[in-house]
Amino acid sequence: MEVNAVVKIALVGNPNTGKTSLFNQLTGLKQKVGNYPGITVDKKVGKCKISEALIAEIIDLPGTYSINPTTLDESIVLDTLLNKSNESYPDLVIVVAEVENLKRNLLLFSQIKDLELPTLLVINMADQMARKGISFDLEKLKEELNSEIILVSARKNSGIDELKNEIRNFKKWNTKPMASISSKIDEEYFKVVKNTFPEFSLYKSWLLITQQNNCNFLSPEFQQKLSVLNADKEKIKKYQHKETIFRYQIINDILHKTYVINRNEATEFRFKLDKILTHKIFGYLIFASVLLLIFQSIFEWASIPMDLIDGFFANFSEYAKANLPEGIFTNLIAEGIIPGIGGIVIFIPQIAILFLFISVLEETGYMSRVVFLMDKIMRKFGMSGKSVIPLISGTACAIPAIMASRNIGSWKERLITILVIPFTTCSARLPVYAILIALIIPNKRILGIFNLQGLTLMGLYLLGFTAAILSAILLHNVLKIENKSLFVIEMPNYKLPSLKNVFYEVVEKTKAFIVGAGKIILALSIVLWFLASNGGESFKTANDTVKQDIGNQNLTKVELQKKTASFKLEHSYIGVMGKMIEPVIKPLGYDWKIGIALISSFAAREVFVGALATIYSVESEGEDVGTIKERMGAEVNSITGQKRFNLPTGMSLLMFYAFAMQCIGTLAIVKRETKSWKWPILQLVGMGILAYISALITFNFFS
């Protein structure tokens, strides 16, 4: 084998088999996340050093129960394994099975094995065999499956070296099919198939026939050949049913010879715990308590690091001003770039804590119990229990949450879920909520336990979820779409969260948020700084105008600089734009500066804080810049003389951001998923009207 040869490995398995844990063990932080070509579904690819001469490029494919896809995510597995022109087409396949559910896992393994690709079976969670009363004859199982088998515990990093050693020998693996489907279904029909496509394995030809609609990579001529062989749709469905039965007969026979499982106290404990966590009363109370813990922690744990970060960027901006030569470039860095980036970096602790809790809930298996618990309730609102995962995922970001709705079988339930997901409070809203709550809500405790700021944050999350539910009820009654759905969910075993998995998940998602938001904020910070630092004739003559206006008043140099900076900002390009929209937003308690931040944040909500940080930095030219929180807290309403960010204005802004659709990326993904501009336009207009009315009512209520 050549030195530094690269081998492509497809990692395949059912959901909840520990496939991602194994991927993390093999690749560590040598991972990158991108999109499958032409599809907005994340794919993870990682590098792993197998030996001095061999590097593995591992692709973590979406979890699936069968190679026959029922969702878009599952169709990716089919395309990867059948399409040789696909950049991810593997040299070998590793199928990950879970030791306690081997029967179900082996269905997928048998299908992939029959493609005659080099295939290895990895049985995960081997460390739990003794505790669960599981034993099997490994050598006999290898013989029956015509495959090498490696026992691993991805969570405990055992068996990984044996796996790497086995990968080195992949060219020697037995590629003989596991099941001869032709003799058990229709031998004559499969003879025709074999003669029509002699270049393929029989099972690959069969998959191309049955999954023709999912095989867009085939040429028109090839598609025509397939159309002849699958013309009788009823016969094809009957043969597929026969195939599944036949495969399970083979699997049952093999496991009967090789595999023994005795249910023990661990299973009984899981059953007892399930009765509590999915109880019709206690289940909801426990879930509410978990949510309360999350939101309390977001404020309690994050306050100190946030203050340190805020202070660092304020000092950094001052340092840049003091040590770089005077000029436009220095002003851009000190007043535009540094405050803009600081406006998003400050929220890393809170966002990381949110992702930490979500990751732990998924790792322990509790999230599946929440889905089961919520199913009966969600159905009353036109959704299903499967809608809960996208809605909860929406607390991180609406875009992957909308893509997660692909697992919902009913188009009506899926459409309703897509349309209401943006109401859930995503991590982009968190920076806005956090800074406003810190400004207008006292940092005190209720009953000596609960932080009032944390309770306010939880209230906003519940408000978003309530808005999603009420919108779903409305859409369920308005949309005249036939609805057929079946709710099936697997309850995975409870397990302690893997610290490595949680760490990678938090780092990856926080990095994605910061990088994604950072690009937008950096670009907008530069644009806003330019618009705020330049203007027409009034801007250019600001010094003379201010001196004339103040007359003989005895102002200090600092006071004169402040008045001049404020005058310049008001007559800059951005000031003129802000003044134009001020009459529309004034009834909400906003001035033109807040209006500019609102418009800027239509690109992404989190830009709001960064935009204000940039605007206030430009205005404070010649003064100590101060932290973002200090600058916003010191802003004064020139008419009333009160703080700009007082309770009425702050609550109005919170209501506006709770309901407004301010995310171009979300609108784009809704259009892509629904294949129509009608639905994203409906979201943009409907949520915008609701946000404006809610903010108006709130401002007047608290005034």
Summary of the structure (lengths in Angstrom):
residues: 703
radius of gyration: 29.8
end to end distance: 76.4
largest distance: 105.7
contacts: 2325
relative contact order: 0.08
helix: 64%
strand: 9%
